[in-house]
Amino acid sequence: MIATRLAERGSILSRAALAGALALGTVGAAVLGASPALAAAPAPAYSKGFIAVAGPLQQAIEKMKKAPDPAGIAALKVQYQAVVAASTNADDKFAAGNFGIQIGGLSKDNVVQRKGIQLMVDSGKTSPDLLPKLHFYLGNFAYDDKDYATARTELQAAITGGYNSSDAQVLLAETYFQQKQDKDGLPILLKAIDSSVAAGTAAPEGWYRRALGAAYTTNDYTSAVSISNKLVRAYPTKQNWSAAIAVLRDLGKLPSQDTIDLMRLMARTDSFAEERDYGEFVQNADARRNPGEVKAVIDRGVAAKMVDPTKTFFAEALKIANGRIASDRASLPGLERDARQPNANAATLAGAGDAFLSYGEGTKAADLYKLALAKPGVDKQVVLTRLGIAQVDAGDYAGAQASFGQVEGPRQGMATLWATYAAQKAAGK
């Protein structure tokens, strides 16, 4: 199933520890020192009540950083509540928020950290360069609490404020995905992928797979074609080829002669993942038309332990194929002879090309398809596609890319995926 091939549910963002990522240090340490005289400093203007409780907390935090212990950290939380209660002005709240981040980091308590960040944001004292980062982490915490509406607001504030990390866009997209609003989340995730690539940073594989899954659930074939190509270019694994081809097959709703050419790509990439894949190939190839290919694919499925040759569908297809292969192969010279006659039409040439293609004779097939393209009445899109496939089989990868690049209409999405494969073969991948 497609869902199994694209099993990337849950968060697709790996987030670092908050305290380290924020790297806020100790805000206001000098002001909250032991000397009461520092309380008169003009900026920041802490209240007297705040200084009275914040000074001891500052010292306790520094002590815990050097020698942390559970009891001491628990005591810090109690002291912290008194500091928060004593925060009456903006400077108090900003410093109290910083304490909350530090204590939350020591205790690994997200609730305390989140409260600390919120205090800093609400204080109005946060510098413009730091504020977007704080909104980003508030969005993180809200996301972890499944408060997706708040997460969305905070993450959008981070992005609007200039937080340039694509992580913010990815997590924003995920707030939509978690609520099954894939149509809204997909363009945000695609923007994150493109931004990451533009910055010279490889987007994680999970981002592509998540995007492909969203395109699939929203029946967005155009996006699926684009994402599929990006996925297999960046991560050309068998699993990803399988997912890309299966998504295009299901969303494209292609006729049988188009589907078989897409399934031929699955054969070339060795990315059959389940019995259904083999069944789709066999059904669309048709043992009466392409007995050699049908037998080869069934045998391949049996060897991979994905196909039960005793099942009626496969057994009957195999029986037909076995009964026709010898005569079908024997007819190839005659087909070629007739196709090369001066008066041969496009259908005769294309049919001969199809026969040679089905037996892996790419060079002969390509030659016949080229002749067919010069004839009136040729089904240009089908022949161009199969010319490209034949050129791939013959090792003419540059020629294949050129042929696939000319394909238009419903076959274009499939052709672009084939062109990606040809380019990788040309690069020795």
C-alpha positions as CSV (number, residue, x, y, z in Angstrom):
1,M,0.0,0.0,0.0
2,I,1.1,3.6,-0.6
3,A,0.7,4.5,3.0
4,T,3.2,1.8,3.9
5,R,5.7,3.1,1.4
6,L,5.3,6.6,2.7
7,A,5.3,5.8,6.4
8,E,6.7,9.1,7.7
9,R,3.9,10.1,10.0
10,G,4.5,12.0,13.2
11,S,6.9,14.9,13.5
12,I,9.4,15.3,10.6
13,L,11.5,17.8,12.4
14,S,14.5,16.9,14.7
15,R,14.7,19.6,17.3
16,A,17.8,20.3,19.4
17,A,17.7,20.9,23.2
18,L,16.1,24.3,23.8
19,A,18.5,25.7,26.4
20,G,21.5,25.0,24.1
21,A,19.8,26.3,21.0
22,L,18.7,29.5,22.5
23,A,22.1,30.2,24.0
24,L,20.8,33.0,26.1
25,G,23.3,32.8,28.9
26,T,22.6,34.6,32.1
27,V,20.6,37.8,31.4
28,G,21.1,40.5,34.0
29,A,23.7,38.6,36.1
30,A,25.6,41.8,37.0
31,V,22.4,43.6,38.1
32,L,21.3,40.7,40.3
33,G,24.7,40.3,42.0
34,A,25.2,40.5,45.7
35,S,25.9,44.2,45.8
36,P,22.7,46.2,46.7
37,A,24.2,49.3,45.1
38,L,23.8,47.7,41.7
39,A,20.0,48.0,42.1
40,A,20.2,51.7,41.4
41,A,21.6,51.1,37.9
42,P,19.5,53.1,35.4
43,A,19.1,50.1,33.0
44,P,17.6,47.7,33.4
45,A,15.3,49.0,36.1
46,Y,14.4,46.0,38.3
47,S,12.0,46.5,41.1
48,K,13.2,46.2,44.7
49,G,10.9,43.3,45.4
50,F,12.2,41.4,42.4
51,I,15.9,42.0,43.3
52,A,15.3,40.7,46.8
53,V,14.2,37.2,45.6
54,A,16.0,37.1,42.3
55,G,19.5,37.6,43.7
56,P,19.4,34.4,45.8
57,L,17.9,32.5,42.9
58,Q,20.7,33.6,40.6
59,Q,23.2,32.3,43.0
60,A,21.3,29.0,43.4
61,I,21.2,28.5,39.7
62,E,24.9,29.0,39.3
63,K,25.5,26.5,42.1
64,M,23.2,23.9,40.5
65,K,25.0,24.3,37.2
66,K,28.3,23.3,38.8
67,A,26.9,20.4,40.9
68,P,23.3,19.6,40.0
69,D,21.2,17.3,42.2
70,P,17.5,16.5,42.1
71,A,16.7,18.1,45.5
72,G,18.5,21.3,44.6
73,I,16.7,21.5,41.3
74,A,13.3,21.0,42.9
75,A,14.2,23.8,45.3
76,L,15.0,26.1,42.4
77,K,11.5,25.6,41.0
78,V,10.0,26.7,44.3
79,Q,12.3,29.8,44.4
80,Y,11.4,30.5,40.8
81,Q,7.7,30.8,41.6
82,A,8.5,33.5,44.1
83,V,10.6,35.4,41.5
84,V,7.8,35.2,39.0
85,A,5.3,36.5,41.5
86,A,7.6,39.4,42.3
87,S,8.0,40.4,38.6
88,T,6.1,43.7,38.4
89,N,7.7,45.5,35.5
90,A,9.1,44.6,32.0
91,D,12.7,44.2,33.1
92,D,11.7,41.9,35.9
93,K,9.7,39.7,33.6
94,F,12.4,39.5,31.0
95,A,15.0,38.4,33.6
96,A,12.5,36.0,35.3
97,G,11.9,34.4,31.9
98,N,15.6,33.9,31.4
99,F,15.7,32.2,34.8
100,G,12.8,29.9,33.7
101,I,14.8,28.8,30.6
102,Q,17.8,28.0,32.7
103,I,15.9,26.1,35.4
104,G,13.8,24.3,32.8
105,G,17.0,23.3,31.0
106,L,18.5,21.9,34.3
107,S,15.4,20.0,35.2
108,K,14.4,19.1,31.6
109,D,11.0,20.6,32.3
110,N,9.4,21.9,29.2
111,V,6.6,23.6,31.1
112,V,9.0,25.8,33.0
113,Q,11.0,26.6,29.8
114,R,7.9,27.5,27.9
115,K,6.7,29.8,30.7
116,G,10.1,31.4,30.8
117,I,10.1,32.1,27.1
118,Q,6.5,33.5,27.3
119,L,7.6,35.9,30.0
120,M,10.4,37.1,27.9
121,V,8.2,37.7,24.9
122,D,5.5,39.3,27.0
123,S,8.0,41.6,28.6
124,G,8.5,43.6,25.5
125,K,12.2,43.8,26.3
126,T,13.4,41.1,23.9
127,S,15.7,42.3,21.2
128,P,14.3,42.2,17.6
129,D,17.0,39.6,16.6
130,L,16.0,37.2,19.4
131,L,12.3,37.6,19.4
132,P,11.6,35.4,16.2
133,K,13.7,32.6,17.8
134,L,11.6,32.8,21.0
135,H,8.4,32.6,18.9
136,F,9.8,29.6,17.1
137,Y,10.4,27.7,20.4
138,L,7.0,28.7,21.7
139,G,5.7,27.1,18.5
140,N,7.7,24.0,19.3
141,F,6.3,23.7,22.8
142,A,2.7,24.3,21.6
143,Y,3.2,21.7,18.9
144,D,4.4,19.1,21.4
145,D,1.3,19.9,23.5
146,K,-0.8,19.3,20.4
147,D,-2.0,22.9,20.6
148,Y,-1.7,23.3,16.9
149,A,-3.6,26.6,16.6
150,T,-1.2,28.3,19.0
151,A,1.8,26.6,17.4
152,R,0.7,28.0,14.0
153,T,0.4,31.5,15.4
154,E,3.8,31.4,17.1
155,L,5.6,29.8,14.1
156,Q,4.1,32.3,11.7
157,A,5.3,35.1,14.0
158,A,8.8,33.6,13.9
159,I,8.8,33.4,10.1
160,T,7.3,36.9,9.7
161,G,9.9,38.2,12.1
162,G,12.8,36.9,10.0
163,Y,13.5,33.4,11.5
164,N,15.1,32.0,8.4
165,S,15.6,28.4,9.4
166,S,13.5,26.1,7.2
167,D,12.7,24.2,10.5
168,A,10.0,26.8,11.2
169,Q,8.3,26.2,7.9
170,V,8.5,22.5,8.3
171,L,7.0,22.5,11.7
172,L,4.3,25.0,10.5
173,A,3.4,22.6,7.8
174,E,3.3,19.8,10.3
175,T,0.7,21.6,12.3
176,Y,-1.6,21.2,9.3
177,F,-0.7,17.6,8.6
178,Q,-1.4,16.6,12.2
179,Q,-5.0,17.9,11.7
180,K,-5.4,16.2,8.3
181,Q,-5.2,19.5,6.5
182,D,-2.6,18.3,4.0
183,K,-3.7,20.7,1.3
184,D,-2.7,23.7,3.5
185,G,0.5,22.1,4.8
186,L,1.9,20.9,1.5
187,P,2.9,24.3,-0.1
188,I,4.6,25.3,3.2
189,L,6.6,22.1,3.3
190,L,7.6,22.5,-0.4
191,K,8.8,26.0,0.3
192,A,10.9,24.7,3.1
193,I,12.4,22.1,0.9
194,D,13.2,24.6,-1.9
195,S,14.6,27.1,0.6
196,S,16.9,24.4,2.1
197,V,18.1,23.4,-1.4
198,A,18.6,27.0,-2.5
199,A,20.8,27.6,0.6
200,G,23.0,24.6,-0.4
201,T,21.7,22.4,2.4
202,A,20.2,19.0,1.6
203,A,16.7,18.7,2.7
204,P,16.1,15.6,4.9
205,E,14.6,12.6,3.1
206,G,11.6,12.6,5.4
207,W,10.6,16.0,4.2
208,Y,10.3,14.8,0.6
209,R,8.5,11.6,1.6
210,R,6.1,13.6,3.8
211,A,5.4,16.0,0.9
212,L,4.8,13.1,-1.5
213,G,2.4,11.6,1.0
214,A,0.5,14.9,1.3
215,A,0.3,15.2,-2.5
216,Y,-1.1,11.6,-2.6
217,T,-3.8,12.2,0.0
218,T,-4.9,15.4,-1.7
219,N,-4.9,13.8,-5.2
220,D,-2.5,16.5,-6.4
221,Y,-0.9,14.8,-9.4
222,T,1.0,17.8,-10.6
223,S,2.8,18.2,-7.2
224,A,3.3,14.5,-7.0
225,V,5.2,14.5,-10.2
226,S,7.5,17.3,-9.1
227,I,8.0,15.8,-5.6
228,S,8.7,12.3,-7.0
229,N,11.5,13.6,-9.2
230,K,13.0,15.7,-6.3
231,L,12.8,12.7,-4.0
232,V,14.6,10.2,-6.2
233,R,17.1,12.8,-7.4
234,A,18.1,13.5,-3.8
235,Y,17.7,10.0,-2.4
236,P,17.6,7.4,-5.2
237,T,16.8,4.3,-3.1
238,K,14.7,1.4,-4.2
239,Q,12.1,2.4,-1.6
240,N,11.8,5.9,-2.9
241,W,11.6,4.8,-6.5
242,S,8.9,2.4,-5.5
243,A,6.9,5.2,-3.7
244,A,7.4,7.7,-6.5
245,I,6.2,5.3,-9.2
246,A,3.3,3.9,-7.2
247,V,2.0,7.4,-6.4
248,L,2.1,8.4,-10.0
249,R,0.5,5.2,-11.0
250,D,-2.4,5.7,-8.6
251,L,-3.0,9.4,-9.0
252,G,-2.4,9.4,-12.8
253,K,-5.1,6.9,-13.5
254,L,-3.3,6.1,-16.7
255,P,-4.6,3.8,-19.4
256,S,-3.0,0.4,-19.7
257,Q,-0.4,1.3,-22.4
258,D,0.7,4.2,-20.3
259,T,0.8,2.2,-17.1
260,I,3.0,-0.5,-18.6
261,D,5.6,2.0,-19.5
262,L,5.5,3.4,-16.0
263,M,5.7,-0.1,-14.5
264,R,8.7,-0.8,-16.8
265,L,10.5,1.9,-14.8
266,M,9.7,0.0,-11.7
267,A,11.3,-3.0,-13.3
268,R,14.4,-1.1,-14.3
269,T,14.8,0.4,-10.8
270,D,14.1,-3.0,-9.2
271,S,11.6,-1.3,-6.9
272,F,8.7,-3.8,-6.8
273,A,7.5,-3.7,-3.3
274,E,4.4,-5.9,-3.1
275,E,2.4,-8.5,-5.1
276,R,0.2,-5.7,-6.5
277,D,3.1,-4.2,-8.3
278,Y,3.8,-7.4,-10.1
279,G,0.1,-7.8,-10.8
280,E,-0.2,-4.4,-12.3
281,F,2.8,-5.1,-14.6
282,V,1.4,-8.4,-15.7
283,Q,-2.1,-7.1,-16.3
284,N,-1.0,-4.1,-18.3
285,A,1.7,-5.9,-20.2
286,D,-0.7,-8.6,-21.2
287,A,0.8,-12.1,-21.7
288,R,-0.7,-12.3,-25.2
289,R,1.1,-9.1,-26.3
290,N,4.3,-9.3,-24.3
291,P,4.8,-12.9,-23.2
292,G,8.5,-12.6,-22.6
293,E,8.1,-9.6,-20.3
294,V,5.2,-11.2,-18.4
295,K,7.1,-14.4,-17.8
296,A,10.3,-12.5,-16.7
297,V,8.4,-10.4,-14.2
298,I,6.4,-13.3,-12.7
299,D,9.6,-15.3,-12.3
300,R,11.2,-12.2,-10.7
301,G,8.3,-11.9,-8.3
302,V,8.5,-15.6,-7.4
303,A,12.2,-15.3,-6.7
304,A,11.6,-12.3,-4.5
305,K,8.9,-14.3,-2.6
306,M,6.3,-11.7,-3.4
307,V,4.3,-13.7,-6.0
308,D,2.6,-17.0,-5.6
309,P,2.7,-18.6,-9.1
310,T,-0.2,-20.9,-8.1
311,K,-2.7,-18.0,-7.8
312,T,-5.1,-18.1,-10.6
313,F,-4.2,-14.7,-12.0
314,F,-0.5,-15.4,-12.2
315,A,-0.9,-19.1,-13.1
316,E,-3.1,-18.3,-16.1
317,A,-0.8,-15.4,-17.3
318,L,2.2,-17.7,-17.0
319,K,0.5,-20.4,-18.9
320,I,-0.3,-18.0,-21.8
321,A,3.2,-16.5,-21.8
322,N,4.9,-19.9,-21.8
323,G,2.7,-21.0,-24.7
324,R,3.5,-18.0,-26.8
325,I,7.2,-17.1,-26.1
326,A,8.8,-19.4,-28.7
327,S,6.6,-18.3,-31.6
328,D,6.7,-14.7,-30.5
329,R,10.5,-14.7,-30.5
330,A,10.5,-16.5,-33.9
331,S,8.4,-13.8,-35.4
332,L,10.9,-11.0,-34.6
333,P,12.9,-11.2,-37.8
334,G,9.8,-11.1,-39.9
335,L,8.4,-8.1,-38.0
336,E,11.7,-6.2,-38.6
337,R,11.7,-7.1,-42.3
338,D,8.2,-5.9,-42.8
339,A,8.8,-2.7,-40.7
340,R,11.8,-1.8,-42.8
341,Q,9.9,-1.9,-46.1
342,P,9.7,1.5,-47.7
343,N,5.9,1.5,-47.5
344,A,5.7,0.4,-43.9
345,N,3.4,2.7,-41.9
346,A,3.8,4.1,-38.4
347,A,1.8,1.4,-36.7
348,T,3.9,-1.4,-38.3
349,L,7.2,0.3,-37.2
350,A,6.0,1.0,-33.7
351,G,4.6,-2.5,-33.3
352,A,8.0,-4.0,-34.3
353,G,9.7,-1.6,-31.9
354,D,7.4,-2.7,-29.1
355,A,8.2,-6.4,-29.8
356,F,12.0,-5.8,-29.7
357,L,11.6,-3.6,-26.6
358,S,9.7,-6.4,-24.8
359,Y,12.7,-8.7,-25.2
360,G,15.3,-6.1,-24.1
361,E,16.7,-5.4,-27.6
362,G,17.0,-1.7,-27.0
363,T,19.1,-0.8,-30.0
364,K,16.9,-2.4,-32.6
365,A,13.8,-1.1,-30.9
366,A,15.2,2.5,-30.8
367,D,16.0,2.4,-34.5
368,L,12.5,1.3,-35.4
369,Y,10.8,3.9,-33.2
370,K,12.9,6.6,-34.8
371,L,11.6,5.5,-38.2
372,A,8.1,5.4,-36.9
373,L,8.4,9.0,-35.7
374,A,9.0,10.1,-39.3
375,K,5.7,8.6,-40.5
376,P,2.4,10.3,-40.7
377,G,-0.3,9.2,-38.2
378,V,2.3,8.2,-35.6
379,D,1.2,8.2,-31.9
380,K,4.0,10.5,-31.1
381,Q,3.8,10.6,-27.3
382,V,3.7,6.8,-27.0
383,V,6.6,6.3,-29.4
384,L,8.7,9.0,-27.9
385,T,8.3,7.4,-24.5
386,R,9.2,4.0,-25.7
387,L,12.1,5.4,-27.7
388,G,13.5,6.8,-24.5
389,I,13.0,3.5,-22.7
390,A,14.8,1.6,-25.6
391,Q,17.6,4.2,-25.5
392,V,18.0,3.6,-21.8
393,D,18.2,-0.2,-22.4
394,A,20.8,0.5,-25.1
395,G,22.9,2.7,-22.8
396,D,22.2,5.9,-24.8
397,Y,21.3,7.9,-21.7
398,A,21.7,11.3,-23.4
399,G,19.5,10.3,-26.2
400,A,16.9,8.9,-23.8
401,Q,16.8,12.2,-21.8
402,A,16.3,14.1,-25.1
403,S,13.4,11.8,-26.1
404,F,11.7,11.9,-22.7
405,G,12.0,15.7,-22.8
406,Q,9.8,15.9,-25.9
407,V,6.9,14.0,-24.3
408,E,3.8,16.1,-23.7
409,G,0.3,15.5,-22.4
410,P,-0.7,12.8,-19.9
411,R,2.5,10.9,-20.4
412,Q,4.7,13.9,-19.4
413,G,4.8,13.2,-15.7
414,M,5.9,9.6,-16.3
415,A,8.5,10.8,-18.9
416,T,10.1,13.2,-16.4
417,L,10.6,10.4,-13.9
418,W,12.1,8.3,-16.7
419,A,14.4,11.2,-17.6
420,T,15.6,11.4,-14.0
421,Y,16.4,7.7,-14.1
422,A,18.3,8.2,-17.4
423,A,20.3,11.1,-16.0
424,Q,21.3,9.0,-13.0
425,K,22.4,6.1,-15.2
426,A,24.4,8.6,-17.2
427,A,26.1,9.7,-14.0
428,G,26.9,6.1,-13.1
429,K,24.4,5.9,-10.3
